[in-house]
Amino acid sequence: MKTLYEKIDMINSPFEAFYVTKENFIEKIAAHWHYFVEIMYLVSGTVQVNCDNIDHHLNAGDLIFFHPGSIHSIYNPSDDMHYAIIKLNLSSLHTIGDHFLKPVAIIRTAKGNEKAPIHVQQEELKALPIADWFKRCITELSKKAYGYDISFYSTVSNILIEIIRIWKQHGFVVEQTSPAAPNIGTIQTITEYIDEHSQQPLRVDELAHMCDMSYSYFAKNFQLLYGQSCKEYIASIRIRKAKDLLIYTDLDQNYISQDTGFSDCSHFIRVFKQKEGITPKQFRIKHITHQ
């Protein structure tokens, strides 16, 4: 049975950015939802969007913001339609720095608030280099040069802050939101806690307790939601962080294993080889050779 849920690899791809034109646009982007924030900017042409049963007609220069969990579809593009997309896992913002906490808290409370419109028209954006920001995000993810993720998050933060400022102009009261860390009491948000504490010992039974669930109920639902066990998710998060250190630093494997939460270097090497098919040393050599 087909569902509306769009499964996205939030571990290995916490963000995406790309262009869509009429040429590579299928007849209709069917109704779907996901746990990502999705921001769409129409570069040229026109297109129809339905989000949570509300229709939006987008003209060139318009932006629409899809909250996590919003059911949305895209259809009826004009021949000259051309738009940019950014998809972002809000959980990943917490791993970059505490200064992202308040914008994330604001976004989480804005869904469904009529004073925080998801459709922002060109008139409200014309003084901003929105097209350039989207282009920069897409370029950074395409080239993946050193520090691309930091540059991506920095540029996305500009977009998010400007959206929040526009909401504020519409009467949305941002001061009522709290910059505190997100509630970790649900299985959807427990991944934020895992990301933030992946370098520490993590026990699945303790994570289940945080969600006020039994171990078996938590494990079953985590598997259904993320397509893997919680233990596998934790290992994947640690491996992703270790890969960045292997590529962009000359830190030795002992240091990397400790910094990313593995019990020791041999454990790190064993898990890495299971996940990637090669050892950390081979991975580093392979990447340097390709560069």
Stockholm file with secondary structure:
# STOCKHOLM 1.0

chainA/1-291         MKTLYEKIDMINSPFEAFYVTKENFIEKIAAHWHYFVEIMYLVSGTVQVNCDNIDHHLNAGDLIFFHPGSIHSIYNPSDDMHYAIIKLNLSSLHTIGDHFLKPVAIIRTAKGNEKAPIHVQQEELKALPIADWFKRCITELSKKAYGYDISFYSTVSNILIEIIRIWKQHGFVVEQTSPAAPNIGTIQTITEYIDEHSQQPLRVDELAHMCDMSYSYFAKNFQLLYGQSCKEYIASIRIRKAKDLLIYTDLDQNYISQDTGFSDCSHFIRVFKQKEGITPKQFRIKHITHQ
#=GR chainA/1-291 SS CCCSBCCCCTTTCSEEEEEEESTTCCSCEEEEBCSSEEEEEEEESEEEEEETTEEEEEETTCEEEECTTCCEEEECCCTTCEEEEEEECHHHHTTTCGGGHHHHHHHHHHTTCTTSCSEECHHHHTTSCHHHHHHHHHHHHHHCCTTHHHHHHHHHHHHHHHHHHHHHHTTCCGGGSCCSCCCCCSTTTHHHHHHHTTTSCCCHHHHHHHTTCCHHHHHHHHHHHHSSCHHHHHHHHHHHHHHHHHHHCCCCHHHHHHHTTCSSHHHHHHHHHHHHSSCHHHHHHHHHHHC
#=GC SS_cons         CCCSBCCCCTTTCSEEEEEEESTTCCSCEEEEBCSSEEEEEEEESEEEEEETTEEEEEETTCEEEECTTCCEEEECCCTTCEEEEEEECHHHHTTTCGGGHHHHHHHHHHTTCTTSCSEECHHHHTTSCHHHHHHHHHHHHHHCCTTHHHHHHHHHHHHHHHHHHHHHHTTCCGGGSCCSCCCCCSTTTHHHHHHHTTTSCCCHHHHHHHTTCCHHHHHHHHHHHHSSCHHHHHHHHHHHHHHHHHHHCCCCHHHHHHHTTCSSHHHHHHHHHHHHSSCHHHHHHHHHHHC
//
